[in-house]
Amino acid sequence: MQLGTPQSFSRVLSSMCTEPHPAAREAAERFLATNPGDPGTYETVADLERTVVERLGEIVGLSDPAGYLASGGTEANIQALRLARNRADSTEPNVVVPASAHFSFTKAADVLGLELRVAPLDGYTVSLPAVRELVDEDTVAVVGVAGSTEYGRVDPIPALADAVADASGDPLFHVDAAWGGFVLPFTEHAWSFADAAVDTLTIDPHKMGQAVVPAGGLIARDESLLADLAVDTPYLESTSQITLTGTRSGAGVASAAAALDALWPAGYREQYERSQANAEWLAAELRARGDRVVSPTLPLVAADIGRDAIDAVRAEGWRLSRTEQGEARFVLQPHVTRETLTAFLDELDRVR
Ligand SMILES: *Cc1c(COP(=O)(O)O)cnc(C)c1O
């Protein structure tokens, strides 16, 4: 069998994942045959996972965090809503999410039997009056997005927390920072446990964190919140499990540990500054060409370069996705350098 060669990152412009940090790659290989889902047998990697959760706690403003490393943001979001549903006693539970929420919430609502109430946006972030209107006594969770997948925007997290506090039921407040979590600490945005009464939060080391896939993260304010996820595990040495998947990736855990060790905080700060500068530079270059650009507040640029141009650069091997509105979507991951962008703009000028 021919395995072929994985894609090179030199023309990948819209991925939320990136080239892993060398230390993360090395750690992943070393821990390939480990399973943190069975901590009795794979003790080292299980201990490492606790260390990673502690470190993620520092990033998200929580001194005594609970949580685990999931397969990605999708699993973390499903689990956050699952624990919210399990602790509520509603027979017709609903969850309120912004229209900008990632499609993983559609999957979560489907598998959990939750009614998905989608709050419209006011510009690029959620409309607070709409959220307040949609929340009722059967609302088990309200979701805020810190770094939206399409535009990199941050919902008003403290104001959403206030809306949750005022709710007639007792919903949990979940923040989805799957992509934004590794850049937001270096911005002025209010987004984390340190800024508002957040209950659970998703932050993915395998996106801006430069760990290998799969390494997602679910962080909870308190261990007791996770108790509602526990199921008995008769044939393991440990007696219960809170994760959704059983066997899990020790490689993901070890790589996240190595990436965090190498990069938090100085390395991630430098990367954020580089990526943000590139985002602003790209936005200015495209505006100078007459394109409408959605101003980047985080290192993600959406720009109306035209459908034909997107198709033409794709035909040249550029991996570029569209927003629902049809804008080209540039995610300024670590592998997207100024040289990459310069080469892209040359191509764009050639094709239009
Ligand atoms: C990527 C992303 C997810 C889903 O994460 P996966 O790791 O792809 O499962 C969820 N929410 C946001 C905001 C994301 O950017």
PDBQT file of the ligand as one rigid body, heavy atoms in Angstrom, charges set to zero:
ROOT
HETATM    1  C1  LIG A 401     -12.774  23.786  16.149  1.00  0.00    +0.000 C 
HETATM    2  C2  LIG A 401     -13.841  24.238  17.038  1.00  0.00    +0.000 A 
HETATM    3  C3  LIG A 401     -14.669  23.318  17.684  1.00  0.00    +0.000 A 
HETATM    4  C4  LIG A 401     -14.611  21.831  17.416  1.00  0.00    +0.000 C 
HETATM    5  O1  LIG A 401     -13.393  21.267  17.790  1.00  0.00    +0.000 OA
HETATM    6  P1  LIG A 401     -12.861  19.916  17.141  1.00  0.00    +0.000 P 
HETATM    7  O2  LIG A 401     -11.538  19.777  17.801  1.00  0.00    +0.000 OA
HETATM    8  O3  LIG A 401     -12.806  20.124  15.667  1.00  0.00    +0.000 OA
HETATM    9  O4  LIG A 401     -13.799  18.830  17.527  1.00  0.00    +0.000 OA
HETATM   10  C5  LIG A 401     -15.604  23.812  18.571  1.00  0.00    +0.000 A 
HETATM   11  N1  LIG A 401     -15.719  25.121  18.791  1.00  0.00    +0.000 NA
HETATM   12  C6  LIG A 401     -14.952  26.043  18.178  1.00  0.00    +0.000 A 
HETATM   13  C7  LIG A 401     -15.139  27.494  18.475  1.00  0.00    +0.000 C 
HETATM   14  C8  LIG A 401     -13.979  25.628  17.271  1.00  0.00    +0.000 A 
HETATM   15  O5  LIG A 401     -13.234  26.537  16.647  1.00  0.00    +0.000 OA
ENDROOT
TORSDOF 0
